[in-house]
């Protein structure tokens, strides 16, 4: 740390010579020789500010922290705006564990230069020693940023290395706790999720979100009464919070109360008719009731609000599949695939294509089966319409066994009475011939 000052009150060049000798000895590692030189300067010129400062640095290096502080005090009494001296004195006070006094010196340094990276670094150290972890981390980060501006990579790295271990000492934030709980719920680790939520509610008994999540977990664990109790408590704490109310509806679906969930969502939609999430969750409640048509309608309403949501198309596709609308289901998955492709989310794009291919094969099989049944039914109808062997023999007997005459009589009957079943014409000809013979 150096700073240029205009030296005053020099009696002769010898003062400057001794000072320069002191600097040279300090640079060469001869601390005691350097101290002697700076002391000679001070003995002949008690107002030589730099001599006090330089001697203070050497005394600090030799472990004489009180001697260093005394020299810094003298330097600052002569030059109160000497930034580096405040920083040096703060380091000496940190060394003797006088952190409050050190912070006062750092504050003076920052008043003189708010962008002093070294001052911020030392302030971070004092906060660390006072166990003020969050302040220490923030201050070290500020120092690292300032060192980076100065392109001082070594000191920047030291600051980062100072605050990184401190981050592990911080208690988890509320958002981190909720994220951890949600991860456990997603992994079906309901027991450990419940332990975390019990602890959170114990320290924050008015946290509505925690009650809402615990209600979900209790529902998953089969405690329906406990789940409803927690949901009601969450609503009591935040009765107008739409997220809590949506959460209660979702949990009601989870615990098998789909009708109650639909009632909740109906009430919410009266207040928030353009909320896509409410339609989605009401659709899922209808799916629990196997009311696929209404679920599809709600998914469609949600898509009218949120037209570029690929997962919504997938949800509607699944409902359409369950409803028996394979063509509609395939079309929805194709929409989802197109969106994911445009968003370059290739794993989801490939998933959608796999569903399309699977259902396309199923549709082709259904089409083939339907055609086979149709052909079989048509063949059955044709067989039913053909005259029986007995009827054919009766007609042939009436025309003397001449099949040509029998066929001509049938063709005449068809001309006179079009669009009748085949068997009808045979019966008609037989009836007419038998009537003539009577």
C-alpha positions as CSV (number, residue, x, y, z in Angstrom):
1,X,0.0,0.0,0.0
2,X,1.6,3.3,-1.1
3,X,0.5,6.8,-1.5
4,X,2.5,9.9,-2.6
5,X,2.7,12.8,-0.3
6,X,4.4,16.2,-0.5
7,X,7.0,16.0,2.3
8,X,7.3,19.2,4.4
9,X,9.5,20.4,7.2
10,X,12.7,18.6,5.9
11,X,15.7,20.1,7.6
12,X,18.1,18.6,5.1
13,X,18.6,16.0,2.5
14,X,19.7,13.6,5.2
15,X,16.1,13.0,6.3
16,X,15.2,11.9,2.8
17,X,18.3,9.8,2.5
18,X,17.5,8.0,5.7
19,X,13.9,7.5,4.5
20,X,15.1,6.1,1.2
21,X,17.5,3.8,3.0
22,X,14.6,2.6,5.1
23,X,12.6,1.8,2.0
24,X,15.5,-0.1,0.5
25,X,16.2,-2.1,3.6
26,X,12.5,-3.0,4.0
27,X,12.4,-4.2,0.4
28,X,15.5,-6.3,1.0
29,X,13.9,-7.9,4.0
30,X,16.0,-6.1,6.7
31,X,13.1,-5.0,8.8
32,X,15.1,-4.0,11.9
33,X,17.5,-2.0,9.8
34,X,14.6,-0.3,8.1
35,X,13.0,0.6,11.4
36,X,16.2,2.2,12.6
37,X,16.3,4.4,9.5
38,X,12.7,5.5,9.8
39,X,13.3,6.2,13.6
40,X,16.2,8.4,12.7
41,X,13.9,10.4,10.3
42,X,11.3,10.7,13.0
43,X,13.9,11.8,15.6
44,X,14.9,14.7,13.5
45,X,11.5,15.5,11.9
46,X,8.5,14.5,14.1
47,X,6.1,15.5,11.3
48,X,7.4,13.1,8.6
49,X,4.1,11.3,8.0
50,X,5.4,8.6,5.7
51,X,8.1,7.6,8.2
52,X,5.4,6.8,10.8
53,X,3.3,4.9,8.3
54,X,6.3,2.8,7.0
55,X,7.6,2.1,10.5
56,X,4.1,1.0,11.5
57,X,3.9,-1.5,8.6
58,X,7.3,-3.0,9.8
59,X,6.2,-3.2,13.4
60,X,3.0,-4.9,12.4
61,X,5.0,-7.5,10.3
62,X,7.2,-8.1,13.4
63,X,4.1,-8.7,15.6
64,X,4.3,-5.5,17.5
65,X,0.6,-4.6,16.9
66,X,0.4,-1.9,19.6
67,X,3.6,-0.2,18.4
68,X,2.2,-0.3,14.8
69,X,-1.1,1.3,16.0
70,X,0.8,4.0,17.9
71,X,2.7,4.9,14.7
72,X,-0.6,4.9,12.6
73,X,-2.2,7.1,15.2
74,X,0.6,9.6,14.9
75,X,0.4,9.5,11.1
76,X,-3.3,10.1,11.1
77,X,-3.0,13.0,13.6
78,X,-0.7,14.6,11.1
79,X,-2.7,13.6,8.0
80,X,-6.3,12.6,8.7
81,X,-7.1,12.0,5.0
82,X,-4.5,9.2,4.7
83,X,-6.6,6.3,3.3
84,X,-3.9,3.6,3.5
85,X,-3.2,4.4,7.1
86,X,-6.9,3.8,8.1
87,X,-6.7,0.4,6.3
88,X,-3.4,-0.5,7.9
89,X,-4.6,0.5,11.4
90,X,-7.8,-1.6,10.9
91,X,-5.6,-4.6,10.2
92,X,-3.6,-4.1,13.4
93,X,-6.9,-3.7,15.4
94,X,-8.2,-6.9,13.8
95,X,-5.0,-8.6,15.0
96,X,-5.7,-7.6,18.6
97,X,-9.4,-8.5,18.2
98,X,-10.6,-5.0,18.6
99,X,-13.2,-5.5,15.8
100,X,-15.4,-2.5,16.6
101,X,-12.4,-0.1,16.4
102,X,-11.3,-1.9,13.2
103,X,-14.7,-1.4,11.6
104,X,-14.6,2.3,12.5
105,X,-11.3,2.7,10.7
106,X,-12.7,0.7,7.7
107,X,-15.7,3.1,7.7
108,X,-13.3,6.1,7.5
109,X,-11.5,4.4,4.6
110,X,-14.7,3.8,2.7
111,X,-15.8,7.4,3.3
112,X,-12.6,8.5,1.6
113,X,-12.9,5.8,-1.2
114,X,-16.2,3.9,-1.3
115,X,-14.7,1.6,-4.0
116,X,-11.7,0.5,-1.9
117,X,-11.7,-3.3,-2.6
118,X,-9.2,-3.9,0.3
119,X,-11.4,-2.0,2.8
120,X,-14.4,-4.2,1.8
121,X,-12.3,-7.3,2.1
122,X,-11.2,-6.3,5.6
123,X,-14.8,-5.5,6.6
124,X,-15.9,-8.9,5.4
125,X,-13.2,-10.4,7.7
126,X,-14.5,-8.5,10.7
127,X,-18.1,-9.7,10.0
128,X,-16.8,-13.2,9.7
129,X,-15.1,-13.0,13.0
130,X,-18.3,-11.6,14.6
131,X,-20.2,-14.5,13.1
132,X,-22.4,-12.2,11.0
133,X,-22.3,-14.7,8.2
134,X,-24.8,-13.1,5.8
135,X,-23.0,-9.7,6.1
136,X,-19.6,-11.3,5.6
137,X,-20.7,-13.1,2.5
138,X,-22.2,-9.9,1.0
139,X,-19.2,-7.8,1.8
140,X,-16.7,-10.4,0.5
141,X,-18.7,-10.5,-2.8
142,X,-18.6,-6.7,-3.0
143,X,-14.8,-6.9,-2.5
144,X,-14.4,-9.6,-5.1
145,X,-16.4,-7.5,-7.6
146,X,-14.2,-4.5,-7.0
147,X,-11.0,-6.5,-7.3
148,X,-12.3,-7.9,-10.6
149,X,-12.8,-4.3,-11.9
150,X,-9.2,-3.7,-11.0
151,X,-8.2,-6.9,-12.8
152,X,-6.7,-8.1,-9.6
153,X,-7.4,-11.8,-10.1
154,X,-5.5,-13.1,-7.1
155,X,-7.3,-11.0,-4.5
156,X,-10.6,-11.6,-6.3
157,X,-10.0,-15.3,-6.0
158,X,-9.1,-14.9,-2.3
159,X,-12.4,-13.2,-1.6
160,X,-14.3,-15.9,-3.4
161,X,-12.5,-18.5,-1.4
162,X,-13.3,-16.6,1.8
163,X,-17.1,-16.5,1.3
164,X,-17.7,-19.8,-0.4
165,X,-17.3,-21.9,2.8
166,X,-19.5,-19.4,4.7
167,X,-22.4,-20.1,2.4
168,X,-22.6,-23.6,3.7
169,X,-23.0,-22.3,7.2
170,X,-26.1,-20.3,6.4
171,X,-29.4,-21.8,7.6
172,X,-31.6,-22.7,4.6
173,X,-34.0,-20.0,3.5
174,X,-37.7,-20.5,3.5
175,X,-37.7,-20.9,-0.2
176,X,-34.9,-23.5,0.0
177,X,-36.9,-25.4,2.6
178,X,-40.0,-25.4,0.5
179,X,-38.0,-26.5,-2.6
180,X,-36.5,-29.3,-0.6
181,X,-40.0,-30.4,0.7
182,X,-41.4,-30.2,-2.8
183,X,-38.5,-32.4,-4.1
184,X,-39.3,-35.0,-1.4
185,X,-43.0,-34.9,-2.3
186,X,-42.1,-35.4,-6.0
187,X,-40.0,-38.4,-5.0
188,X,-42.9,-39.8,-2.9
189,X,-40.8,-39.4,0.2
190,X,-43.8,-38.2,2.2
191,X,-42.5,-39.2,5.7
192,X,-39.4,-37.0,5.5
193,X,-41.4,-34.2,3.8
194,X,-43.8,-34.3,6.8
195,X,-40.8,-34.1,9.3
196,X,-39.5,-31.0,7.5
197,X,-43.0,-29.4,7.5
198,X,-43.6,-30.2,11.1
199,X,-40.4,-28.4,12.0
200,X,-41.2,-25.4,9.8
201,X,-44.7,-25.0,11.3
202,X,-43.2,-25.3,14.8
203,X,-41.0,-22.3,14.2
204,X,-43.5,-20.5,11.9
205,X,-46.9,-21.4,13.2
206,X,-48.6,-18.8,10.9
207,X,-47.1,-20.0,7.6
208,X,-50.1,-20.8,5.4
209,X,-48.1,-22.3,2.7
210,X,-46.5,-24.8,5.1
211,X,-50.0,-25.9,6.3
212,X,-51.2,-26.2,2.7
213,X,-48.2,-28.5,1.8
214,X,-48.6,-30.5,5.0
215,X,-52.2,-31.1,4.1
216,X,-51.1,-32.5,0.8
217,X,-48.5,-34.8,2.5
218,X,-51.1,-36.0,5.1
219,X,-53.5,-36.7,2.3
220,X,-50.8,-38.8,0.5
221,X,-50.2,-40.7,3.8
222,X,-53.9,-41.5,4.1
223,X,-54.8,-39.0,6.9
224,X,-57.7,-37.3,5.2
225,X,-59.0,-35.6,8.4
226,X,-55.6,-34.2,9.2
227,X,-55.3,-33.0,5.6
228,X,-58.6,-31.1,5.7
229,X,-57.7,-29.6,9.0
230,X,-54.4,-28.2,7.7
231,X,-56.1,-26.9,4.5
232,X,-58.7,-25.1,6.6
233,X,-56.0,-23.6,8.8
234,X,-54.1,-22.4,5.7
235,X,-57.3,-20.7,4.5
236,X,-57.9,-19.2,7.9
237,X,-54.5,-17.6,7.9
238,X,-54.8,-16.3,4.3
239,X,-58.5,-16.5,3.3
240,X,-58.1,-14.4,0.2
241,X,-54.9,-16.0,-1.2
242,X,-55.9,-17.6,-4.5
243,X,-52.8,-19.9,-4.4
244,X,-53.9,-21.3,-1.1
245,X,-57.4,-21.8,-2.3
246,X,-56.2,-23.5,-5.5
247,X,-53.9,-25.6,-3.3
248,X,-56.9,-26.8,-1.2
249,X,-58.7,-27.8,-4.3
250,X,-55.7,-29.7,-5.6
251,X,-55.3,-31.5,-2.4
252,X,-59.0,-32.4,-2.3
253,X,-58.5,-34.1,-5.6
254,X,-55.5,-36.0,-4.2
255,X,-57.4,-37.3,-1.2
256,X,-60.4,-38.4,-3.2
257,X,-62.8,-35.5,-2.7
258,X,-63.1,-34.5,-6.4
259,X,-66.6,-33.1,-5.9
260,X,-65.4,-30.8,-3.1
261,X,-62.5,-29.8,-5.3
262,X,-64.8,-28.9,-8.1
263,X,-66.9,-26.8,-5.7
264,X,-63.7,-24.9,-4.7
265,X,-62.7,-24.3,-8.3
266,X,-66.2,-23.2,-9.3
267,X,-66.1,-20.5,-6.6
268,X,-62.6,-19.4,-7.7
269,X,-63.6,-19.2,-11.3
270,X,-66.4,-16.8,-10.4
271,X,-63.7,-14.5,-9.1
272,X,-60.9,-15.3,-11.6
273,X,-62.6,-16.4,-14.8
274,X,-59.4,-16.0,-16.9
275,X,-57.1,-18.1,-14.6
276,X,-55.8,-21.0,-16.7
277,X,-54.5,-22.9,-13.7
278,X,-58.0,-23.2,-12.2
279,X,-59.5,-24.7,-15.4
280,X,-56.6,-27.2,-15.5
281,X,-57.1,-28.3,-11.9
282,X,-60.9,-28.5,-12.3
283,X,-60.3,-30.7,-15.4
284,X,-58.2,-33.0,-13.3
285,X,-60.9,-33.3,-10.8
286,X,-63.4,-34.2,-13.5
287,X,-60.9,-36.9,-14.7
288,X,-61.0,-38.4,-11.2
289,X,-64.8,-38.7,-11.7
290,X,-64.2,-40.2,-15.2
291,X,-66.1,-37.3,-16.7
292,X,-63.8,-37.1,-19.7
293,X,-66.1,-34.9,-21.8
294,X,-66.2,-32.1,-19.2
295,X,-62.5,-32.5,-18.5
296,X,-61.7,-32.0,-22.2
297,X,-63.9,-28.9,-22.2
298,X,-61.9,-27.4,-19.2
299,X,-58.6,-28.2,-20.9
300,X,-59.9,-26.5,-24.0
301,X,-60.8,-23.4,-22.0
302,X,-57.4,-23.3,-20.4
303,X,-55.8,-23.6,-23.9
304,X,-57.8,-20.7,-25.1
305,X,-56.1,-18.6,-22.4
306,X,-52.6,-20.3,-22.7
307,X,-52.3,-21.3,-26.3
308,X,-48.6,-22.1,-26.3
309,X,-48.5,-24.6,-23.4
310,X,-47.4,-27.9,-24.7
311,X,-48.1,-29.8,-21.5
312,X,-51.7,-28.6,-21.7
313,X,-52.0,-30.2,-25.1
314,X,-50.6,-33.5,-23.6
315,X,-53.1,-33.4,-20.7
316,X,-56.0,-32.9,-23.1
317,X,-54.6,-35.6,-25.4
318,X,-54.7,-38.1,-22.5
319,X,-58.3,-37.1,-21.6
320,X,-59.3,-37.5,-25.3
321,X,-57.6,-40.9,-25.4
322,X,-59.6,-42.0,-22.3
323,X,-62.8,-40.6,-23.9
324,X,-62.1,-42.8,-27.0
325,X,-61.1,-39.9,-29.3
326,X,-57.8,-41.3,-30.7
327,X,-57.7,-38.9,-33.6
328,X,-58.1,-35.9,-31.4
329,X,-55.5,-37.3,-28.9
330,X,-53.0,-37.7,-31.7
331,X,-53.7,-34.2,-33.0
332,X,-53.0,-32.7,-29.5
333,X,-49.8,-34.6,-29.1
334,X,-48.7,-33.3,-32.5
335,X,-49.4,-29.8,-31.4
336,X,-47.3,-30.4,-28.3
337,X,-44.5,-31.9,-30.4
338,X,-44.4,-28.9,-32.7
339,X,-44.1,-26.4,-29.8
340,X,-41.3,-28.4,-28.1
341,X,-39.5,-28.7,-31.4
342,X,-39.7,-24.9,-31.9
343,X,-38.4,-24.5,-28.3
344,X,-35.6,-27.0,-29.0
345,X,-36.7,-29.1,-26.0
346,X,-35.8,-32.3,-27.9
347,X,-36.3,-34.9,-25.1
348,X,-40.0,-33.8,-24.7
349,X,-40.3,-33.6,-28.5
350,X,-39.2,-37.2,-28.8
351,X,-41.6,-38.2,-26.0
352,X,-44.5,-36.7,-27.9
353,X,-43.5,-38.4,-31.1
354,X,-43.3,-41.7,-29.3
355,X,-46.9,-41.2,-28.0
356,X,-48.1,-40.3,-31.5
357,X,-46.5,-43.4,-33.0
358,X,-47.9,-45.6,-30.3
359,X,-51.4,-44.2,-30.8
360,X,-51.2,-44.1,-34.6
361,X,-50.5,-47.9,-34.5
362,X,-53.5,-48.4,-32.2
363,X,-55.7,-46.2,-34.4
364,X,-54.7,-48.3,-37.5
365,X,-55.5,-51.5,-35.6
366,X,-58.9,-50.1,-34.6
367,X,-59.6,-49.0,-38.1
368,X,-58.7,-52.5,-39.5
369,X,-60.8,-54.2,-36.8
370,X,-63.7,-51.9,-37.5
371,X,-63.5,-52.7,-41.3
372,X,-63.2,-56.4,-40.5
373,X,-66.4,-56.3,-38.4
374,X,-68.2,-54.2,-41.0
375,X,-67.3,-56.7,-43.7
376,X,-68.4,-59.5,-41.5
377,X,-71.6,-57.8,-40.7
378,X,-72.2,-57.1,-44.4
379,X,-71.5,-60.7,-45.3
380,X,-73.9,-61.9,-42.6
381,X,-76.6,-59.6,-43.9
382,X,-76.1,-60.9,-47.5
383,X,-76.4,-64.5,-46.3
384,X,-79.5,-63.6,-44.4
385,X,-81.0,-62.0,-47.5
386,X,-80.3,-65.1,-49.8
387,X,-83.1,-67.6,-50.2
388,X,-83.0,-70.8,-48.3
389,X,-82.3,-74.1,-50.1
390,X,-85.9,-75.1,-49.5
391,X,-87.2,-72.0,-51.2
392,X,-84.9,-72.4,-54.2
393,X,-86.1,-76.1,-54.6
394,X,-89.8,-75.0,-54.4
395,X,-89.3,-72.4,-57.2
396,X,-87.4,-74.9,-59.4
397,X,-90.2,-77.5,-59.0
398,X,-92.8,-74.9,-60.1
399,X,-90.8,-74.1,-63.3
400,X,-90.0,-77.7,-64.1
401,X,-86.4,-77.5,-63.0
402,X,-85.6,-74.8,-65.5
403,X,-83.2,-72.4,-63.7
404,X,-83.3,-69.9,-66.7
405,X,-87.1,-69.5,-66.4
406,X,-86.7,-69.1,-62.6
407,X,-84.1,-66.4,-62.9
408,X,-86.1,-64.5,-65.6
409,X,-89.2,-64.4,-63.3
410,X,-87.0,-63.1,-60.4
411,X,-85.5,-60.3,-62.7
412,X,-89.1,-59.3,-63.7
413,X,-90.0,-59.1,-60.0
414,X,-87.0,-56.9,-59.3
415,X,-88.0,-54.5,-62.1
416,X,-91.5,-54.3,-60.8
417,X,-90.5,-53.9,-57.1
418,X,-87.0,-52.4,-56.8
419,X,-84.8,-52.2,-53.6
420,X,-86.3,-55.2,-51.9
421,X,-84.2,-58.0,-50.2
422,X,-83.2,-60.9,-52.5
423,X,-85.2,-63.4,-50.6
424,X,-88.3,-61.3,-51.0
425,X,-88.2,-61.7,-54.8
426,X,-87.9,-65.5,-54.6
427,X,-90.8,-65.6,-52.2
428,X,-92.8,-63.3,-54.5
429,X,-92.3,-65.5,-57.6
430,X,-93.1,-68.7,-55.6
431,X,-96.3,-67.1,-54.2
432,X,-97.5,-66.0,-57.6
433,X,-96.8,-69.3,-59.3
434,X,-98.5,-71.3,-56.6
435,X,-101.5,-68.9,-56.7
436,X,-101.9,-69.5,-60.4
437,X,-102.0,-73.3,-60.0
438,X,-104.8,-73.2,-57.5
